[in-house]
């Protein structure tokens, strides 16, 4: 776990806390809610089901998901749910704001690097197919909010990457508050969104770090907001090249479609929304250290 929510002792003045742990979106899942004792127990169960609903809409590994159907029908307008419309809009906004350093239209490159199945299924070294240079990135996507339709360009594939986890955390935490929670926290694979009254004197205490990246945990106290992290030391697999077997990872350079050779070991971002923290962390981690230094970051 890259980002972990820490338990905190409660006093009589604090509202009851309910929590649930499990798995979703190929990652760990941790949900917490504060409020009326009987209500929050039901609410965290509902929130877990809601995350599963979003996964069923957005997973590229589920053949009948809305995202898979979009990718299977490039050039055709497809009617999608409000949730999928929001995901595509969010991802394309991130591409614009990042100047293309985060790009959700690199599906062909992601697959060509071996991430063409669920991560847990990548057990043996994969080959390195040639990249279709038309499909490395900056693909065309047309979104029509009035008709709830999305149209991918003929050579465009859509893969939101981790921004789907961040947006799901944003959506579900907000919906928990709307359903009566005093406070809500949703943590999907280290992408954390918290709102409202937490268990630690009204705040949320979160440990941020990664032992595999050699980064010790640091405690962050949030009243409300989000944290997301990205690392080149996780989601790694091996691939076959002309020079033998080598290790690779999921952080791609948009200009080449290959794994970044200078990706950061670990990046964590705090933001108001988890979707924003996620794409920022991904874009910074994938970019070379030299480029970041040149911008004075």
N, C-alpha and C positions, 0 to 999 in steps of 0.2 A: 504494500500500500504506500503510495507516494504522499498522500495527504490524509491525515487521520483526525477525526473529531475526538477530543478527550472527554472522558466522563468527569463530572464535577459534582461534589457533594451538595445536596440541597438543604436549605433551611426551611422552616415552616412557612416563611413568607413567599417562597418560590412556588410556582405552579407545578403540578405533577408532570413528569416526563415519560413519554412512551418512545420506544425505539425498535427498529427492525433491521436485521442484517441479512443479506442474501447476495444474489448475483443478478446482473442485467447488462445488456449491451456489451457482452464479452468482458465485463469487468465486475468488480465488487460493488455492492450497493449497501448504503447505510442511510437510514431515514430516522429522523427524530422530530418529535412534536411536543410542545408544551401547551397546557390548557386543562380543561376539565378531564379528569382521569378516565372516565368511561368513554368520552368522545375521542380522546387522542389515541386510544388503543385501536379503535375502529379506523381512525384516520390514517395511521401509518400503514395499515393493511390495504386501505384504498389506494394510498400513494404508490405502494409497490405494484399494484395491479395497473395503475396509470402509467408507470414507467414501462411496464411490459407492453401496454397498448402502443406507446410511442415507438418501442423497438419493432413491433410488428409492422408499423407503417414505414419505418426508416431504414431497416437493416438491408444492406446489399447482399446479405447471405440468406435471406428469406425470399424464395422465388416469387411469391405473390405479394410482396410488400409494394407499396406505392413507389418507393424509390427504385426497386428492381424493375417494375413495369415501365417506369420512365426510361431507364437505361436500355430496356429491351425494345423500345419503340422510338428511336431517335427520329426527329423530323415530324413526329405526330403530336398534336396537342392532346394532352391528357388532363381530365378533370381530377383534381386531388382534394384531399381534406384541408381544412384550415390549418391543421398542424404541419402538414407537409409544405403547404404554401409558405408558412412562416419560416420553416427550416431553409428552404431554397432562398428566400429573400434575405434571411440573416447571413447565409453563407456568401451570397453574391455581394452583399454590403461589406462583409469582411474583406473580400477580394479587392474591392474598390478602395477601402480605407487603408489596406496594407500595401497598395501599389502592386498587387500581384504576388507578394511574398507568401500570402496564404491563398491557395487556389483550389476550389472544390471540383474543378473540371479535369483533374489529373487521374481519373480512374484507370485509363489504359496504362499509364506509367506505373501506377501502384500495382496493378496486376502483373505487369511485365517484370517487376522487381520481385515477384514471388508472393505478394500478399493478395492472392486470388482466391483465398478460402479463409475460414475463420482462423484466428491466430493459433488456437490450440490444435488445429489440424495441420499446421506446417511442421511436420516431424522429420522430414528428410530434406536433404539439400535440393533446392529447386534450380531449374535451368534459368538462363537469362535471355529471354526472347528479344528479338529486335524491337525497338520502339517505333511506332508509327508517328513520325514527326508532326503530323497534322493534329495529333491527339495528346500531345504532352501537356498542354494547358491552355488557358485563356479561351476556353470553348464558349460557344454561344448558347445562352439560355434566355428564353423569352417568358416572362411571367405576366399574366393578366389577372390581377386581383378581382376584377369585376366578374369574370366568368370562372374563377378558381381553376384556371388552366395553366399548365406549364408545357413548354415545347423545348426540347433539347435540339441543338444543331445536329446535322447529319453525322458529324464526327465527334460529337461531345458525349462524354460519360460523366456522371455526377457522383462524387464521393465526398460527403461532408466531413469525413474524418471525425476527430474528437469534438468538433463543434456541436454535433448531435447530442453528445452527453451533456455538454454545457447548457444547451438550450433546454433539454429535458429537465435538468436540475432547476433552471429558472422557472419553467412552466409549472412543474409539480409543486415546488415550494410556494409559489404565488397562489396556486389553486388550493393548497392546504390552508393558507390564511383566509382565503375567501370562504372556505368551508368551516371556519370557526376556530382554527388553531390560534393560540396566543403567540406561538413562535413555531417556526418550521425550518428544518435543515434537510437538504438532500445532497448526498455525496455519491456520485457515480464514478468509480474508478479514480478518485482523487480530484474530481471536478466538484467543487462544493459551492452551494448557494444557501445562505442563511437569511432569514427574515424574522423580525419580531423578537419576542422575549426569550432569551436563551437560558440555560440552566445555571450559568455561572454569573450570579449577580446581574442578570439581564443580558449577558453577552455570551458569545460562543468562543470556546478556546480550541484552536486548531493547531496541530503539529504539522509542520511542513518540512519535508526533507526526503532523502532517498538513500538508503544504505548501499544499494547497488551502484549508485552514482558517486558514492563517497561523500554525500552531503548529510551532515548531522541534522537532526530535527531542531527546528526553531519554533517557538510558540508564538502564534498570532492570535490576538483577541479582537473579534469583530462584533460590533453591534448589529450591523446589517451589511451585506455585500457578498462578494464571491472570491474564491481562490481557485486557480487552475495551474497545473504544472505540466511540463513536458520534458522528456529526457531521451537521449539517444541510447541509454543503457538498458532500456526495456523494449519489449516488442522487437526483438532481434531474432533472426533466423540465418541459416546458411544457404548459400547459392553456389552453383557451379559456374565457373568462368573458364576462359582459355588458360588461365594460370593456376587452376585448381579450385579448391573449395575456400570460400571466404565468408566472413560474417557481414551481415548487412542489417539495416534498420529501416524504420518507417518514415523518417524525416527526409523528404526529397527536396532537391533543388529544383524549383519551377523551371529554370532555364534549360536544364539537362534531362529532367525526368529520372535521374538516378539519385541514390542515397547521398546526402551531403557528407563530404569527407571532413568537414570542419564543424559538424554539428555540436552544439553545446551539450555538456554532460547533463545539465539540469537547469531548468528555468522555471520560476514561479512568478505568477502575476496576480495582483489583487486589483479587482475592478468592481464596479457596481453590479454588473451582470456577469454571470458565469460564461455565457457564450462569448462575450468580449474577452474575458480573461483567457479562455481556451484558445481562440485564434491568435491572440497576441503571443501567448506562450509558444505556440507551434511555430509561428512565423519567426520569432526571435531565435528559437532553438535551432531551426533549420538553416538559418543564415550564418554565413561565416563570421568568425570572431573579428576578422579584420574589417569586414564591412560595417559591423556594429561599432567598432572603435572609430572608424572614419566618420561616422555620423555623430560622434561625441556622446553616445549613449552610455 
